Amino acid sequence: MLKEAFLKALVAEDVGRGDLFSRISTAKQIRAYIIAKSGGVFGGQEYVETFAKMYDLTLEWKVNDGGSFSKGEKLLFISGDSKTILSLERSILDMVLHASSIATLTSKYVKAIEGTGVKLLDTRKTRPLLRAFEKYAVRCGGGINHRMGLDDCLMLKDTHLQTIDDLDAFMKEVRQKIPFTSKVEIECESLKMAQKAMMAGADIVMCDNMSIEETKAVVAYRNEHYPHILLEASGNVTLDTIESIATTGVDAISSGSVIHQANWIDLSMKVEDLS
């Protein structure tokens, strides 16, 4: 239902009070296709399939979510009423472009740490009202979602920690008030703070903007004293730095870049010759 509401809003933004071409054109059964004008990793299939159910379209997939494609490939064929397809053209393309662009960049980050056993996570740095969609696109690229919002994991960032006088006492209260299945993550900027967070009972410790050497020190301390605690590295994560961060021994690396630094790839929709 959330997908349908999202897609209806997407179409309403573009169609407005009605597609002017639809007023004067004659409806025909047509077959259109999306063609790649640059290479990438595909995202958006789940949403296009919901479109198809909503608007009575028939789809023939040549690539699926997470699949790689090259320039010149036809990725999807769409059959149906001409007025419907032409009215939805930009909405479908924008959605697939957005998702595929995030998936393409995410895939590059995932490949950079392939074989290390370290997971690539996204963040909550998403465009307003597009979080579910953009995090879905990250999954298409092989990444793993971090928390979806403030309600599924308690993360104590530096701003939160400045309001807490006694971390140990606070953590005892936390365990009585948050759901039993919810994890607690504490953001740390030094080995000393990471040690304090582990002793206080954190489930996950974030090594935030730490040097490689200090991150390794946190890993060594965790391995010796609290092997059950997960370690996440974050801050200044780029395609150039992520591999070295992965060698520290952390369990996961989070980066908002996979979403907010994704440049749009080039896709286009064409209608097959009706003659």
Secondary structure as GFF3:
##gff-version 3
##sequence-region A 1 275
A	DSSP	alpha_helix	2	15	.	.	.	ID=ss1
A	DSSP	alpha_helix	20	24	.	.	.	ID=ss2
A	DSSP	beta_strand	29	36	.	.	.	ID=ss3
A	DSSP	beta_strand	40	41	.	.	.	ID=ss4
A	DSSP	alpha_helix	45	55	.	.	.	ID=ss5
A	DSSP	beta_strand	58	61	.	.	.	ID=ss6
A	DSSP	beta_strand	68	69	.	.	.	ID=ss7
A	DSSP	beta_strand	74	81	.	.	.	ID=ss8
A	DSSP	alpha_helix	82	112	.	.	.	ID=ss9
A	DSSP	beta_strand	119	121	.	.	.	ID=ss10
A	DSSP	alpha_helix	131	140	.	.	.	ID=ss11
A	DSSP	beta_strand	154	156	.	.	.	ID=ss12
A	DSSP	alpha_helix	158	161	.	.	.	ID=ss13
A	DSSP	alpha_helix	167	177	.	.	.	ID=ss14
A	DSSP	beta_strand	184	188	.	.	.	ID=ss15
A	DSSP	alpha_helix	191	200	.	.	.	ID=ss16
A	DSSP	beta_strand	204	208	.	.	.	ID=ss17
A	DSSP	alpha_helix	212	225	.	.	.	ID=ss18
A	DSSP	beta_strand	230	234	.	.	.	ID=ss19
A	DSSP	alpha_helix	242	246	.	.	.	ID=ss20
A	DSSP	beta_strand	252	254	.	.	.	ID=ss21
A	DSSP	alpha_helix	257	260	.	.	.	ID=ss22
A	DSSP	beta_strand	267	271	.	.	.	ID=ss23
###
